[in-house]
């Protein structure tokens, strides 16, 4: 069975209703760090009309292109 370079494999799980993560050494053919199991990241949506810091500078530096208007 082929193997890849040594990297980390993280496994997410729920333990007593709380998120937990264990990390193991891995040599699978993916060859880079990877996470398995449920995604516990809280993807909080921004309110309408709210932009991230620096959005104006990005828009101005990209020639005020409508495709890069993150404001």
ZIKALIN-V744585 format. One record per residue. N is the residue number from 1. RES is the residue in three letters. OMEGA is omega in radians with two decimals (999 if undefined). NEAR is the number of other C-alpha atoms within 8 Angstrom. D_LAST is the distance of its C-alpha to the last C-alpha in Angstrom with 1 decimal. Layout:
n = <N:N>
res = <RES:RES>
omega = <OMEGA:OMEGA>
near = <NEAR:NEAR>
d_last = <D_LAST:D_LAST>
//
This chain:
n = <1:2:3:4:5:6:7:8:9:10:11:12:13:14:15:16:17:18:19:20:21:22:23:24:25:26:27:28:29:30:31:32:33:34:35:36:37:38:39:40:41:42:43:44:45:46:47:48:49:50:51:52:53:54:55:56:57:58:59:60:61:62:63:64:65:66:67:68:69:70:71>
res = <UNK:UNK:UNK:UNK:UNK:UNK:UNK:UNK:UNK:UNK:UNK:UNK:UNK:UNK:UNK:UNK:UNK:UNK:UNK:UNK:UNK:UNK:UNK:UNK:UNK:UNK:UNK:UNK:UNK:UNK:UNK:UNK:UNK:UNK:UNK:UNK:UNK:UNK:UNK:UNK:UNK:UNK:UNK:UNK:UNK:UNK:UNK:UNK:UNK:UNK:UNK:UNK:UNK:UNK:UNK:UNK:UNK:UNK:UNK:UNK:UNK:UNK:UNK:UNK:UNK:UNK:UNK:UNK:UNK:UNK:UNK>
omega = <-3.13:3.09:3.12:3.12:3.14:3.13:-3.12:3.02:3.12:3.14:3.09:3.08:3.05:3.09:-3.09:3.11:-3.13:3.10:3.11:3.11:3.05:-3.13:-3.12:2.99:-3.05:3.06:3.14:-3.10:3.03:3.02:3.10:-3.12:3.12:-3.09:3.10:3.09:-3.08:3.12:-3.11:-3.13:3.12:-3.12:-3.10:3.14:3.10:3.11:3.13:3.10:-3.13:3.12:-3.14:-3.13:3.10:-3.11:-3.14:-3.13:3.12:-3.12:-3.13:-3.09:3.13:3.09:-3.14:3.14:-3.13:3.12:-3.13:-3.14:-3.10:-3.10:999>
near = <2:5:7:9:9:9:10:11:12:12:10:14:9:8:7:4:5:6:9:8:8:7:8:7:8:8:10:9:8:5:10:8:8:7:8:8:7:6:5:6:4:4:4:4:4:6:5:4:5:7:8:7:5:6:11:10:7:11:14:8:7:8:6:9:8:5:4:9:11:9:9>
d_last = <50.2:47.6:45.6:42.5:41.8:41.8:38.4:37.3:37.0:35.4:36.4:34.6:36.8:37.4:40.3:41.5:38.2:36.3:34.1:36.0:35.7:38.5:38.3:41.1:42.0:41.6:42.9:41.7:40.8:37.0:37.7:34.6:33.5:32.6:32.2:34.2:34.2:31.8:28.2:27.9:24.3:22.6:19.5:17.8:15.0:12.1:12.4:10.7:7.7:7.5:5.0:7.4:9.1:8.7:5.2:6.1:9.5:9.0:7.7:10.6:13.0:12.8:14.0:11.0:11.8:10.4:11.2:8.9:5.6:3.8:0.0>
//
